[in-house]
Amino acid sequence: MATTCVLGAQWGDEGKARVVDLLADTADIVVRYQGGGNAGHTVVFEGQTYRLHLIPSGILRPHATCVVAHGVVVDCGTLLGEVDELRKRGVEVGANLVISDRAHVVMPWHKRLDVKREEMAGSRAHGTTGRGIGPCYADKVSYRGIRVGDLYDEEWFAERLRMNIEEKNRLLVDAYGGEPLEFEPIRDEYMRYAELIKPFVGDAVTLLLDAVDAGKNILFEGAQGVLLDVDLGSYPYVTGSNSCALGVPSGTGVPPRSLDRVIGVAKVYMTRVGTGPFPTEDEGEGGQRLRDAGHEYGTTTGRPRRCGWFDAVAMRYSVRSNGIDEVVLVKLDVLRGFPTIKVCTAYESPDGQRLDRMPATASELNRVVPVYEELPGFEEDVTGARVPADLPQNALDLLAFIEQQMGAPISQVSVGPSREQIVRMNGAS
């Protein structure tokens, strides 16, 4: 394996945790490199379902060390809740979990500002989860952030805390008409958090660099997806971090040349949560059928996902901008019974121009019309397939067409929710 990055190649919710879970069998270290408690990763392991938000999916492997790197913004309450829940279910969480001392901490004002800004935006709301992720990243780049390591210098932490509270109260009270934050309760709460998470806190950068030098197998786990990346995604309807492969070096300290392999995970159709452009969205019967068959409701929020057809233009963009070496395509079984299956191969602009690229602006992406190729569907039950020969010809033709359109090989295809419901393609091991 060496160093491998697993990322979502669409708008998130692609099923990355399942792929990470499969690869974690041979991983020495599993690393979350960006995002926060807004991510929802579902893993089915030994017949039990686990829903994780901050802790890497590899925590279910006793041999693996799990790292929450500095590219992640850490909600201490969420983290400790996950630790408690895992321990109650018999999962070991101790020396096998490392939280970077450089990671930024989600503070109470981040969540309040997140909610207030959404309320003020009304119909123009961003569609955030309200967990303070964006405001925390904003403080990070505006030099207002508080990092995990800061919690262990009480004088320094108090100074940073007081400065933030004075500033944020002007916004919360004067601009938004909310209740003011109080210094002492927040200080006491986070001092308590600091003590509870202390056994996990460490120098993750050095740990990872030493592991690279030692030739260990390292698996980097992304949250959200490429199309939600703060720089490469459909800005401003994006997350607050680099959810693409470029986030690995900046979010972990591991140099770019040390990343050997990038695996993109994508659904055989498209989904999106919240507002923002979605060229292939099907707001009719087809989209509802995809939602029902694919159980498309958010792990973190429970919100119904917007559903539509596979967008090969967006996938080509993800493949090229991330150097994706192979794609794991999931939920082929959901397409069973559709008479025809649509694949978007290009966009058409309002003036009739054909576009083979993904526009940079959300306003332009909102106006394009998808150009579809319609392929015959399949009626056969594919959930028992384990090798390509088990799949119906129409399904194989669909996969071949998608592979050709997106410009990357499909290494695996999932045909059901269970761990073993995988078809390995192209001689993949």
C-alpha positions in Angstrom: 0.0 0.0 0.0 2.8 2.5 1.0 1.0 5.9 1.1 -2.5 6.0 -0.2 -5.2 8.7 -0.2 -8.9 7.8 -0.4 -11.1 10.8 -1.3 -14.6 11.5 -2.4 -14.6 12.4 -6.1 -18.1 14.0 -6.1 -20.0 16.2 -3.6 -19.4 14.0 -0.6 -21.3 11.0 0.8 -19.7 8.6 -1.6 -19.0 5.8 0.8 -15.3 6.5 1.5 -15.3 4.9 4.9 -16.2 1.5 3.4 -13.2 1.7 1.1 -10.9 2.9 3.9 -12.2 0.0 6.0 -11.3 -2.5 3.3 -7.8 -1.0 2.9 -7.3 -0.7 6.6 -6.6 -4.4 6.8 -3.0 -3.7 5.7 -2.6 -0.2 7.0 -0.2 0.7 9.8 -1.6 4.2 10.2 -5.0 5.7 9.1 -5.1 9.5 9.0 -8.0 12.0 8.8 -6.4 14.9 7.0 -9.2 17.6 6.9 -12.8 18.4 7.7 -14.5 18.2 11.1 -17.5 16.8 12.9 -19.7 17.6 10.0 -18.4 14.5 8.2 -20.3 11.3 8.6 -18.6 8.0 7.9 -20.5 4.8 8.2 -18.7 1.5 8.5 -20.2 -2.0 8.8 -17.7 -4.2 10.6 -18.3 -7.8 11.8 -22.0 -7.3 11.5 -22.2 -4.0 13.5 -22.7 -0.5 12.1 -20.5 2.3 13.3 -21.0 6.0 12.5 -17.9 8.1 12.9 -17.5 11.9 12.5 -13.9 12.7 13.6 -12.1 9.5 14.5 -10.7 7.7 11.4 -12.5 4.6 10.1 -9.4 2.5 10.9 -10.1 2.6 14.6 -11.9 -0.7 14.2 -8.5 -2.3 13.3 -6.6 -3.0 16.6 -3.2 -3.1 14.7 -3.6 0.4 13.2 -2.7 3.7 14.7 -5.4 6.4 13.9 -4.3 10.0 13.5 -6.5 13.1 13.5 -4.1 15.5 11.8 -3.9 19.3 12.0 -5.9 19.8 8.8 -8.9 18.7 10.9 -10.9 21.1 13.1 -11.6 19.2 16.4 -14.9 19.5 18.3 -13.7 18.1 21.7 -17.2 17.2 22.8 -17.9 15.2 19.6 -14.5 13.5 19.8 -15.0 12.4 23.4 -18.5 11.2 22.6 -17.2 9.0 19.9 -14.5 7.6 22.1 -17.1 6.8 24.8 -19.4 5.1 22.3 -16.6 3.0 20.7 -15.4 1.9 24.1 -18.9 0.9 25.2 -19.1 -1.3 22.1 -15.8 -3.0 22.9 -13.5 -1.1 20.6 -10.1 -0.3 22.0 -9.4 3.5 22.0 -6.1 4.5 23.7 -2.6 4.7 22.4 -3.9 3.8 19.0 -5.5 7.3 18.6 -3.4 10.4 18.2 -4.8 13.9 18.0 -2.4 16.5 16.5 -1.4 19.3 18.9 -1.6 21.6 15.8 -5.2 20.9 15.1 -7.6 23.8 15.6 -10.4 23.6 18.1 -14.1 24.3 17.4 -15.2 26.7 20.0 -18.8 27.7 21.1 -18.8 30.9 19.1 -18.1 29.0 15.9 -21.3 27.1 16.2 -23.3 30.1 17.2 -22.0 32.2 14.3 -22.6 29.3 11.9 -26.3 29.1 12.9 -26.8 32.9 13.0 -25.3 33.5 9.6 -27.5 30.8 8.1 -30.6 32.4 9.7 -29.7 35.8 8.4 -29.1 34.5 4.9 -32.6 33.2 4.7 -33.3 31.7 1.2 -29.6 32.4 0.3 -28.4 30.2 3.2 -25.3 28.1 2.5 -26.8 24.9 3.9 -24.1 24.2 6.5 -24.6 21.6 9.2 -24.3 24.3 11.9 -21.4 22.6 13.6 -19.0 25.6 13.3 -16.6 24.1 10.8 -16.5 27.1 8.4 -16.1 29.7 11.1 -13.4 27.6 12.8 -11.4 27.5 9.5 -12.0 31.2 9.0 -10.5 31.9 12.4 -7.6 29.7 11.5 -6.6 31.8 8.5 -7.3 35.1 10.2 -4.9 34.3 13.1 -7.7 34.0 15.7 -7.7 30.3 16.1 -7.1 28.2 19.2 -5.2 25.0 18.6 -5.2 21.8 20.7 -1.7 22.5 22.0 -2.8 25.9 23.2 -5.1 24.3 25.8 -2.1 23.1 27.8 -0.7 26.6 28.5 -3.4 28.1 30.7 -2.1 31.7 30.5 -1.8 31.7 26.7 -5.2 30.0 26.3 -6.9 32.5 28.6 -5.4 35.4 26.6 -6.6 33.9 23.3 -10.0 33.0 24.7 -10.6 36.5 26.2 -9.6 38.2 22.9 -11.9 36.0 20.9 -14.9 36.4 23.3 -14.5 40.2 23.2 -14.5 40.2 19.4 -17.2 37.6 18.8 -19.6 39.2 21.3 -19.6 42.3 19.1 -20.9 40.1 16.3 -23.2 37.9 18.3 -24.8 40.6 20.4 -24.5 43.8 18.3 -24.9 42.3 14.8 -27.1 39.3 15.4 -29.0 40.2 18.6 -27.8 37.1 20.4 -26.7 36.3 24.0 -23.1 37.2 24.9 -20.5 34.6 25.6 -19.0 34.4 29.1 -15.3 33.8 29.7 -15.2 31.6 32.8 -17.7 28.9 31.8 -16.0 28.4 28.5 -12.5 28.4 30.1 -13.6 25.8 32.6 -15.3 23.6 30.0 -12.2 23.6 27.7 -9.8 23.0 30.6 -11.9 19.9 31.4 -11.8 18.9 27.7 -8.0 19.4 27.7 -7.6 16.9 30.6 -9.8 14.3 29.0 -8.2 14.4 25.6 -4.6 14.7 26.9 -3.8 11.0 26.6 -4.4 11.2 22.8 -2.6 14.5 22.0 0.8 14.3 20.3 3.1 15.6 17.6 1.4 14.0 14.7 3.6 15.6 12.1 6.8 13.9 13.4 4.9 10.7 13.9 3.8 10.7 10.2 7.2 11.8 8.9 8.9 9.0 10.8 6.4 6.5 9.5 7.1 7.6 5.9 10.8 7.3 6.5 10.2 3.8 7.9 8.2 2.7 4.8 5.1 2.1 6.8 1.7 1.7 5.1 -0.2 5.0 5.6 -3.8 5.5 4.6 -5.1 9.1 4.3 -8.8 9.4 4.7 -10.6 12.5 3.3 -14.0 13.9 4.3 -16.6 15.5 2.0 -15.5 15.4 -1.7 -13.5 17.1 -4.4 -16.5 19.2 -5.6 -16.8 20.6 -2.1 -13.1 21.6 -1.9 -12.7 25.2 -0.8 -10.5 26.0 -3.8 -11.5 23.4 -6.4 -15.1 23.0 -5.6 -18.3 24.9 -6.5 -17.4 28.0 -4.4 -19.0 29.4 -2.3 -21.2 26.3 -1.8 -18.2 24.3 -0.4 -16.7 23.2 2.8 -14.0 25.1 4.7 -11.0 23.0 3.8 -9.1 21.2 1.0 -11.1 18.0 0.7 -9.1 17.0 -2.4 -5.7 15.2 -2.5 -3.9 18.6 -2.2 -5.2 18.6 1.4 -2.9 15.7 2.4 0.4 17.6 2.5 -1.1 20.8 3.9 -3.2 18.9 6.4 -0.6 16.4 7.7 2.9 17.8 7.0 3.7 14.8 4.8 5.4 16.2 1.6 3.6 15.8 -1.7 6.2 13.5 -3.2 5.5 11.0 -0.5 1.9 10.3 -1.7 2.1 7.1 -3.9 -1.6 6.5 -4.8 -4.9 8.3 -5.0 -8.2 6.4 -5.0 -11.3 8.3 -5.9 -14.7 7.0 -4.6 -17.8 7.8 -6.6 -21.4 6.7 -6.8 -22.7 5.5 -10.1 -25.1 8.4 -9.9 -24.7 11.8 -8.1 -25.9 13.2 -4.8 -25.6 16.5 -3.0 -26.7 17.8 0.4 -27.6 21.5 0.9 -27.6 24.3 -1.6 -25.4 24.8 -4.6 -25.1 23.9 -8.3 -26.1 20.4 -9.4 -26.3 20.2 -13.2 -27.6 16.6 -13.3 -30.1 16.8 -10.5 -33.3 15.0 -11.2 -36.1 16.6 -9.2 -38.7 14.2 -10.6 -39.6 10.6 -10.2 -36.1 9.4 -11.2 -34.4 11.4 -8.4 -36.9 10.2 -5.8 -36.4 6.6 -6.9 -32.6 7.0 -6.6 -33.0 8.5 -3.1 -35.3 5.7 -1.9 -33.3 2.8 -3.4 -30.0 4.3 -2.3 -31.2 5.3 1.2 -29.9 8.8 0.5 -30.1 10.5 3.8 -27.2 12.2 5.6 -25.3 10.3 8.3 -24.7 13.5 10.3 -27.9 15.5 9.7 -30.4 13.0 8.4 -31.3 15.4 5.6 -32.5 13.9 2.3 -29.9 14.2 -0.3 -30.5 15.7 -3.7 -30.1 13.0 -6.3 -29.3 12.9 -10.1 -27.4 11.2 -12.8 -23.7 10.5 -13.2 -21.8 13.6 -14.2 -18.7 12.5 -16.3 -17.7 16.2 -16.8 -17.4 16.6 -13.0 -15.6 13.3 -12.6 -13.1 14.1 -15.3 -12.3 17.3 -13.5 -11.9 15.4 -10.2 -9.7 12.8 -11.8 -7.4 15.3 -13.5 -7.1 17.8 -10.6 -6.3 15.1 -8.1 -4.2 12.7 -10.1 -6.7 9.9 -9.3 -5.1 6.6 -10.1 -8.2 4.5 -9.8 -11.9 4.8 -9.0 -14.1 2.7 -6.7 -17.6 3.0 -8.1 -20.4 2.3 -5.5 -24.1 1.5 -5.5 -24.4 -0.2 -8.9 -27.3 -2.2 -7.4 -29.4 1.0 -6.9 -29.7 1.3 -10.7 -31.5 -2.0 -11.1 -34.8 -1.7 -12.9 -34.3 1.7 -14.6 -35.2 1.2 -18.3 -32.5 3.7 -19.3 -29.6 5.1 -17.4 -28.3 8.6 -18.1 -24.7 9.7 -18.1 -23.8 13.4 -18.6 -21.0 13.7 -21.1 -20.9 17.5 -21.6 -22.7 20.7 -20.6 -24.5 23.2 -22.8 -24.2 26.9 -21.9 -27.2 29.2 -22.3 -25.9 30.5 -25.6 -25.7 26.9 -27.0 -22.0 26.4 -26.6 -20.8 22.9 -25.7 -18.6 22.7 -22.6 -16.4 19.7 -21.8 -15.0 21.3 -18.7 -16.4 22.3 -15.3 -17.0 26.0 -15.0 -15.2 27.8 -12.2 -18.2 29.9 -11.0 -21.3 28.7 -9.3 -23.4 31.1 -11.3 -22.2 29.6 -14.6 -22.5 26.1 -13.3 -26.1 26.8 -12.3 -27.0 27.8 -15.8 -25.5 24.9 -17.8 -27.8 22.1 -19.2 -26.4 18.6 -19.1 -25.9 16.7 -22.3 -26.8 13.1 -21.7 -25.9 9.8 -23.3 -28.7 7.3 -22.5 -27.7 3.7 -22.0 -30.0 0.6 -21.6 -30.6 -0.4 -18.0 -30.6 -3.8 -16.5 -33.2 -5.9 -14.6 -31.0 -8.5 -13.1 -30.1 -8.6 -9.4 -26.4 -7.8 -9.1 -26.1 -8.0 -5.3 -24.5 -11.5 -5.5 -21.9 -10.6 -8.1 -18.3 -11.0 -7.1 -16.5 -11.0 -10.4 -17.2 -9.1 -13.6 -18.6 -12.1 -15.4 -21.4 -12.2 -12.8 -22.7 -8.8 -14.0 -25.2 -8.4 -16.8 -23.9 -7.2 -20.1 -25.7 -3.9 -19.9 -24.1 -3.2 -16.5 -20.7 -4.0 -17.9 -21.3 -1.7 -20.9 -22.4 1.1 -18.5 -19.2 0.7 -16.4 -17.0 0.6 -19.6 -18.7 3.8 -20.8 -18.2 5.6 -17.5 -14.6 4.5 -17.3 -13.9 5.9 -20.8 -15.7 9.1 -20.1 -14.0 10.0 -16.8 -10.5 8.9 -17.9 -9.6 6.6 -15.0 -9.8 2.9 -14.5 -12.6 1.4 -12.2 -10.8 -0.9 -9.8 -13.8 -2.0 -7.7 -17.6 -1.8 -7.9 -19.9 -2.2 -5.0 -23.2 -4.1 -5.5 -24.6 -3.9 -2.0 -24.0 -2.4 1.5 -22.1 -5.3 3.0 -18.3 -5.4 3.0 -18.1 -8.5 0.8 -20.4 -7.1 -1.9 -17.6 -6.0 -4.1 -16.7 -6.8 -7.7 -13.0 -6.4 -8.4 -12.4 -5.0 -11.9 -9.3 -4.7 -14.2 -7.4 -7.3 -12.3 -7.5 -5.3 -9.1 -6.2 -7.2 -6.0 
